[in-house]
Amino acid sequence: MAAVRRWSEGMASDNVKGLVLALSSSLFIGASFIVKKKGLKKAGASGIRAGSGGYSYLFEPLWWVGMIAMVVGEIANFAAYAFAPAILVTPLGALSIIISAALAHIILREKLHTFGILGCVLCVVGSTAIVLHAPPERQIESVTEVWDLATEPGFLFYALLVLTAVFILIFHFVPQYGQSHIMVYIGVCSLVGSISVMSVKALGIALKLTFSGMNQLVYPQTWAFTLVVVTCVVTQMNYLNKALDTFNTAVVSPIYYVMFTTLTILASVIMFKDWDRQNPTQIITEMCGFVTILSGTFLLHKTKDMVDGTSLTSMSMRQLKHEEEDGFDESIPLKRQDSLRIP
């Protein structure tokens, strides 16, 4: 307890607020993945699946419950970015992986191997290392300061690369490979997400300053960031729904987390220059923490088709029974069933 007390005293008060908000966000978002997936399955049983371009899930109450939970989580996440740097807030999404994997095992009957559980633990350990060495939040007095950071050559170049990659994925790869390769949908979500987080942080800072008495709503930059946030969030939700409806939730969640976190940290380092306020030891520790998270995600990926004490054949028999009950086949998480070829 003494060590925890010393750590909390040494940690900036704004970082503590951001930490609490980020943890709450992960709880809501982790649960929302499962509730939305359940709603997507129910909607797809009586209409066109989201993965095939349908929108029948919009009339499914269960999907909306999941959406509301996600919105609550995103609001908490939004507030967290106003108090703490993205390099601290974003990695805490690892908690949502554990919640999603546990609930998917219980509710959606998507089995998780023992090494998959170990992968979840590694994600938490890595996130803890990052939290303990996170840089203090950069002091910003006006939204125009954030705009100046966003319009520097380094970040403009990054944004241009992201937009180019997103357009290539949407117009070339999505029509051909969206239904068979999980990285297509998740790639769009993650690339767009890295830009949306920077805009969310800018908007959060603007609202934080406004509530403290310095009105930032009079600046056009505030509304420009708002427009970017809305555009990016709508795009993310659309392709995330497609990914959840097409692939195994226990795999979608960690892969999305890793790609999204990697790109967000990169964007934050470029835009807010987080590492300029840290020494080499802190930076190396953060990188080790992130590698630990990647290792955990790798374990989740490698054990996606494994179940303790059973073979793939016996698991497939159970999945066939589930398919008859639900009208869906969840046994192939990374590729659709019709693309599987057994040598």
Residue pairs with C-beta under 8 A, 6 or more apart in sequence:
7 132
8 16
11 19
12 136
12 137
14 83
14 84
14 136
14 137
15 83
15 84
15 85
15 88
15 134
15 136
15 137
17 80
17 83
17 84
18 80
18 81
18 82
18 83
18 84
18 85
18 88
18 89
18 137
19 80
19 84
19 88
19 92
19 131
21 76
21 77
21 79
21 80
21 83
21 89
22 76
22 77
22 80
22 84
22 88
22 89
22 92
23 92
23 95
24 73
24 76
25 73
25 74
25 76
25 77
25 80
25 92
26 73
26 92
26 93
26 94
26 95
26 96
26 99
27 73
27 95
27 96
27 99
28 69
28 70
28 72
28 73
28 76
29 69
29 70
29 73
29 74
29 77
29 93
29 96
30 95
30 96
30 97
30 98
30 99
30 100
30 103
30 253
31 66
31 69
31 99
31 100
31 103
32 66
32 67
32 69
32 70
32 73
33 66
33 96
33 100
33 103
33 104
33 244
33 249
33 252
33 253
34 66
34 100
34 103
34 104
34 107
34 108
34 249
35 62
35 63
35 65
35 66
35 69
36 63
36 66
36 67
36 70
36 241
36 244
37 66
37 104
37 108
37 244
37 245
37 249
38 62
38 66
38 107
38 108
39 57
39 60
39 61
39 62
39 63
39 64
39 65
39 66
40 49
40 50
40 57
40 60
40 63
40 241
40 244
40 245
41 326
41 327
41 328
42 60
42 62
42 63
43 49
43 50
43 54
43 56
43 57
43 59
43 60
43 63
44 50
44 54
44 56
44 57
44 245
44 327
44 328
45 326
45 327
45 328
46 56
47 54
47 56
48 54
48 55
48 56
49 56
49 245
50 56
50 57
50 241
50 242
50 244
50 245
51 179
51 242
51 245
51 246
52 179
57 63
57 241
57 245
73 96
74 233
77 89
77 200
78 200
78 203
78 204
79 204
80 89
81 89
81 197
81 200
81 201
81 204
82 201
82 204
82 205
82 207
82 208
83 137
83 208
84 134
84 137
85 134
85 135
85 136
85 137
85 138
85 268
85 272
85 274
86 197
86 198
86 201
86 264
86 265
86 267
86 268
86 272
86 274
87 130
87 134
87 135
87 265
87 268
87 269
87 274
87 286
88 130
88 131
88 134
88 135
90 197
90 260
90 261
90 264
90 265
90 268
91 126
91 127
91 130
91 131
91 261
91 265
91 289
91 290
91 293
92 127
92 131
93 257
93 260
93 261
94 120
94 123
94 124
94 126
94 127
94 257
94 293
94 296
95 124
95 127
96 253
96 257
97 120
97 123
97 253
97 254
97 257
97 297
97 300
98 120
98 123
98 124
100 249
100 250
100 253
101 112
101 116
101 117
101 120
101 250
101 253
101 254
101 300
102 112
104 110
104 112
104 248
104 249
104 250
105 111
105 112
105 250
108 249
108 330
109 318
109 322
109 330
110 248
110 249
110 250
110 330
110 333
111 307
111 315
112 250
112 300
112 303
113 303
113 306
113 307
113 308
114 303
114 308
115 299
115 302
115 303
115 306
116 250
116 299
116 300
116 303
116 304
116 306
118 296
118 299
119 254
119 295
119 296
119 297
119 298
119 299
119 300
119 303
120 296
120 300
121 296
122 292
122 293
122 295
122 296
122 299
123 254
123 257
123 292
123 293
123 296
123 297
125 289
125 292
125 296
126 288
126 289
126 290
126 291
126 292
126 293
126 294
126 295
126 296
127 289
127 293
128 289
129 285
129 286
129 288
129 289
129 292
130 286
130 289
130 290
132 285
133 278
133 282
133 285
133 286
133 289
134 286
135 274
135 275
135 277
135 278
135 282
136 277
138 272
138 273
138 274
138 277
140 146
140 205
140 209
141 209
141 214
142 209
142 214
142 216
142 219
143 202
143 205
143 206
143 209
143 216
143 219
143 221
143 222
143 225
144 219
144 221
146 201
146 202
146 205
146 206
146 221
146 225
147 202
147 221
147 224
147 225
149 155
149 271
149 272
149 273
150 156
150 198
150 202
150 271
152 271
154 270
154 271
155 198
155 267
155 270
155 271
158 266
158 267
158 270
158 271
159 195
162 191
162 192
162 194
162 195
162 263
165 187
165 191
166 188
166 191
166 192
166 235
169 184
169 187
169 188
169 191
170 188
173 181
173 184
174 184
174 185
174 188
177 184
178 184
178 185
178 242
178 246
179 246
179 336
180 335
180 336
180 339
181 334
181 335
182 243
182 246
182 247
182 251
182 252
182 255
182 333
182 334
182 335
183 255
185 239
185 240
185 242
185 243
185 246
186 239
186 243
186 252
186 255
186 256
186 259
187 259
188 235
188 236
188 239
189 235
189 236
189 239
189 240
189 243
189 256
189 259
189 260
190 256
190 259
190 260
190 262
190 263
191 263
192 232
192 235
192 236
193 232
193 236
193 260
193 263
193 264
194 260
194 263
194 264
194 266
194 267
195 228
195 232
195 267
196 228
196 229
196 232
196 233
196 236
197 264
197 267
197 268
198 267
198 268
198 271
199 225
199 226
199 228
199 229
199 232
200 229
201 268
201 272
202 221
202 225
203 222
203 225
203 226
203 229
206 216
206 217
206 219
206 222
206 225
207 216
209 216
210 216
210 217
216 222
240 256
243 252
243 256
244 252
246 336
247 333
247 334
248 304
248 330
248 332
248 333
248 334
250 300
250 304
250 333
251 300
251 301
251 304
251 333
251 334
252 333
254 296
254 297
254 300
254 301
255 297
255 301
257 297
258 293
258 294
258 297
261 290
261 293
262 290
265 290
268 274
269 275
275 283
278 286
304 333
304 334
305 312
305 315
305 331
305 333
306 312
307 315
315 331
316 331
319 329
319 330
319 331
322 328
322 330
323 329
323 330
329 337
331 337
332 339
332 340
